[in-house]
Amino acid sequence: MSVKIRLRRTGALSAACWRVVVADCRSPRDGRFIENIGVYDPRHDSETLKVDRMEYWVSKGAQPSPTVQAIYNRVKNGKPFPPRPAGVKNAAPAPKAVKVVEEAPAADAEAPAAE
C-alpha cells in the first residue's frame, strides 16, 4: 500500500478550503483518508499542520505532495504565509517599499582642504 500526504478539498463552490490528510494513493481526492493532520485556507491566509504527525508518516514511507511539502517547510521554519499576487480577489495589500538610507560620509574622509 502506497501512502500519500495530500490536500483534500472542503468548503463551498467558490470558497475552497483544504485539509491536509494522509491517504492511500488509490483513494479519490475527496474520498477516504487515514488521518487528518492539518488545514490550509488560502482565502484567510492561514495554515496549520501537526508537524510531529507529518514527520511520523514520512518516516513510515508516506510521500507528501509538492504543495504539502511547501506548507510543511513554511510551518516548520516559522515563515509567514506568502503574499497573494495582484489582481486576486480578497488580495492582501502589497507590502510597502523599503526605504534604504545611506550613511553620510565621515567629516575627515576625502574632505576638500580649505586653504
Secondary structure, DSSP 4 states (H G I P E B T S, - for coil): --EEEEEEEEEETTEEEEEEEEEETTS-TTS--SEEEEEEETTTTEEEE-HHHHHHHHHTT-EE-HHHHHHHHHHHHTPPPPPPPTT-TTPPPPPPPPPP-PPPPPTTSSPPPP-
